Amino acid sequence: MSGICSFVDESMSRFASLEYRRIRTDKVEDNTLGISFKKETPFSPFIDMIDDSPGGRLRAARTTKQMYLVDLAAATGLCTRTIGLAEANKLKVSPPSLRRLSKVLGVSVAFLGCFEKLPESTLEQRIIKARLYYGYTKREFSALIGISERTLYEWEHDRKIPPPTPLNDLSKYLAVLMKE
């Protein structure tokens, strides 16, 4: 009896699969050799985004530009596996890589990293958010404002308060947070 049930279940799943393919023919294009391939439908990363995570935004921006993973990898110098893992939210992309991706895809680093979601209620949270908003590492950001990495680390972890002179240099980077 179980053999008949499994045969019926298998036949039904095959039928359902064929029915699904028949219904979804609008997304398939045929070339002159008769080989069919699925074409990704581009959409704006700002409208109707299904996955509002860094990986989802990266995929949305890539498909909007009608790029395949290999195209984006070639344009950025990153490997396809890295980009694929980033799109699946299984890998955190470094700030320098985010800058390369944002430049090629024509979107901001802040958009790709979902940095607008970061809290900014304290000074250290605002410093971290401003640094990531521009896509800088701690080393790059500390060099920009003329302090050591250790000092930046202490500011970002609320161990020290920035003195007035570096705070003035820092304020131009923090100003971007006020525009949101």
N, C-alpha and C positions, 0 to 999 in steps of 0.2 A: 504494500500500500504506500509506503514512504517513497518508493521509486516513482510511482505515478505522480504523487504530489510534487516531488522535486522536478519532474519533467514539466509539469504544468507551470510551476513557478518560474522555471528557466525560460519557457516559451513566452510567458507573460512579460518577463523582464526584457527579452529580446524585442517583443512587440512594442513595449513602451519605449525602448531605445530608438527603434525605427520611427515610431510616431513622433518622438522628440526631434529627431533629425528632419523629418518631413515638415514639421511646424517651423523650425528654425532656418529654413532655406533663405530667408531674407538676409541673413548675416554671412552667407557663403557666396563666393564668387568663383567662376570657372575661368581658367585660362585656355589658351588654344590647344594645349595638350590634353585637356580633359581632366586635369588634376585640380581638385578643389582645395581651397584653403580658407581659413577663417580670417576675416579682416577685423581688427579691433576698432570699435567705434570710439572716435575721439570725443572728449568732453572737457569742459572747462574745469580746472582744479578748484575754482571758486564757487561753482554752482553744482548742485546735485552730487556732492562728494559722498560716496558710500562709506569710505573708511577715513575718518578724520584723525589719522595718526601720522607720524612722520613717514612711515612706509606707504601708507595710502596716498598721502600727498605727493610723494616722489613718483609713484606709479601714475597718478592722475596727471602730473605735469609732463611725464614722459609720453603718455598716450595722447595728450593734447598736442604735443609737438610731432605726433605720429612717428615716434622713434621706437625701434626695437632695443632690447637690452644690449645687443652687440654694438648698435650705433652709438648709444650713450656711453658705453664702455670705451669705444674708440675715441670719442670726442673728449672724454674726461681723463683718460689714462687709468681709470679704475677697471678692475676685472669684472666680468659679467656675474660671477658668483657673489662678489661683494655687493653689487647693486641688487641682485636677486634676493640676497639675505636681508638687505636693508628694506626692500619693498615688503618683505614678509615680516618685518619688525623683529627679526632675529639677530640683527646686528645694529649697533649704534654707530652712526657715521661720524667721523671726526670733523671738527670745524673746518680744517683746510679742504677736506673732501666735499663738505657741504658747500663751500664757496665755489669749488669747481663745478659741482652739479648745478648750483643756482645760476651760474654764469651761462652754462650751456642751455639750460632749460628756460631761462628768461624769467625766473621767479626769485623772490628774495630768500636769503638764508633763513630769516625768521619764519617764513612760510613753510619751508621744507622741514625745519626742526620743530615746528609747533611751539615756538618760543613765546608766542603771545599768551600761552596758557600758564607760563611760569608765574609764581607769585612775586609781588613787588611791594610788599608792605613794609619791609625793613630796608635799610641802606645796603646791607650785604646781599639781599635778594635782588635789589635793583642793579648792583654792580655785576652780579653773575648774569642777570638777564641782558644787560647792555652788552657785555662781552660776547655772549652767545648770539645775540641779535645780529651783530656784525660778523660773526663767524670767526672769532679769534680764539686761539689757545691762550692759556695763562701766560706762557712765555711771550707770545706776540703782543698781547694786551699790556703786559707790564712794561715791555720795551717802548710801546707807544706813549705811555704816560710817564715814562722815566723813573720807574721804581723797580725793585727786585721782585722776582717771582714769590719769594717768601713773604714779602710785605703784602702783595696782592692776595696770597693765600690767607693771611691773617685778617685782611679786610673782608674777604668773602666768607670767612668762618666766624665773624664777629668777635675776633680776639683783639683787634685794634681799630681805632677810629681814624680815618684819613685826616691828616693835618690840612690846614687851609690851602696851601700851595698846590699839592697834588689833587686836592678836591676840585680846584678850579679847572685843572686839565681834565679831570674825570667828568666834570659837569657837562662838557660838550657831547660826551658819549651817553650820558644819562638823559640828555634832552630828548633823545629819540623816543624814550618811554613816555614822555609827556604828550607826544603827538598822537598816540594811539587812542 
